[in-house]
Amino acid sequence: MPITTHDIRQRLLETDQEFRRLAEEHSRCECQLEQLVGQSYWNSEDLALEVSLKKMKLYLKDQMELIVARHRHNQSARQQQMHQNQAHY
């Protein structure tokens, strides 16, 4: 059965310190953004903070996706190697 991206993310949260750090920072930015959006009055600093938080969230998400893609690539390479080794026996 193929491993889903969700499964890979869950595994990385458990085993990869960098991925976990990025995910925690992403969640922190999301919480800050939710608090900001809940305010009834915004000043220019709030608008700048909103843009900054959104950009940071995108950056963190991109970094997490790079780690997922690298993990998926490495997993695929290992599976190919296993199939090649089995073919020789």
C-alpha positions in Angstrom: 0.0 0.0 0.0 1.5 3.4 -1.0 2.4 5.8 1.8 0.4 9.0 1.7 1.8 12.5 2.1 -0.1 12.7 5.4 1.7 9.6 6.6 5.0 11.1 5.7 4.2 14.3 7.5 3.2 12.4 10.6 6.4 10.3 10.5 8.5 13.4 10.1 6.8 15.2 13.0 7.8 12.2 15.1 11.3 11.7 13.8 12.7 14.9 12.2 13.6 17.7 14.5 13.8 20.4 11.8 10.4 19.4 10.3 8.9 19.5 13.8 10.4 23.0 14.5 9.1 24.3 11.2 5.6 22.9 11.9 5.6 24.4 15.4 6.7 27.8 14.0 4.0 27.6 11.3 1.3 26.9 14.0 2.6 29.8 16.1 2.2 32.1 13.1 -1.3 30.8 12.4 -2.3 31.5 16.0 -0.9 35.0 15.8 -2.7 35.6 12.6 -6.0 34.3 14.0 -5.6 36.7 17.0 -4.9 39.6 14.7 -7.9 38.9 12.4 -10.1 38.8 15.5 -9.3 42.4 16.4 -12.0 44.9 15.5 -9.6 47.8 14.9 -6.4 47.6 12.9 -3.6 50.1 12.6 -0.9 50.2 10.0 1.4 48.1 12.1 -1.3 45.4 12.3 -1.6 45.4 8.5 2.2 45.1 8.1 2.2 42.3 10.7 -0.5 40.4 8.8 1.5 40.5 5.6 4.6 39.5 7.5 2.9 36.5 9.2 1.4 35.3 5.9 4.8 35.5 4.2 6.4 33.6 7.0 3.7 30.9 7.0 4.2 30.4 3.2 8.0 30.2 3.7 7.7 27.7 6.5 5.2 25.6 4.5 7.6 25.6 1.5 10.4 24.4 3.7 8.2 21.7 5.1 7.2 20.6 1.6 10.9 20.4 0.6 11.6 18.0 3.4 8.5 15.9 2.5 9.6 15.8 -1.1 13.2 14.8 -0.1 11.8 12.1 2.1 9.5 10.8 -0.6 12.5 10.8 -3.1 14.7 9.0 -0.7 12.0 6.4 0.1 11.4 5.9 -3.7 15.2 5.4 -4.2 15.3 2.8 -1.4 12.4 0.9 -2.9 14.0 0.9 -6.3 17.3 -0.4 -4.8 15.4 -3.2 -2.9 13.7 -4.2 -6.2 17.0 -4.3 -8.0 18.6 -6.4 -5.2 15.7 -8.8 -5.3 15.9 -9.2 -9.0 19.6 -10.3 -8.7 18.6 -13.3 -6.5 
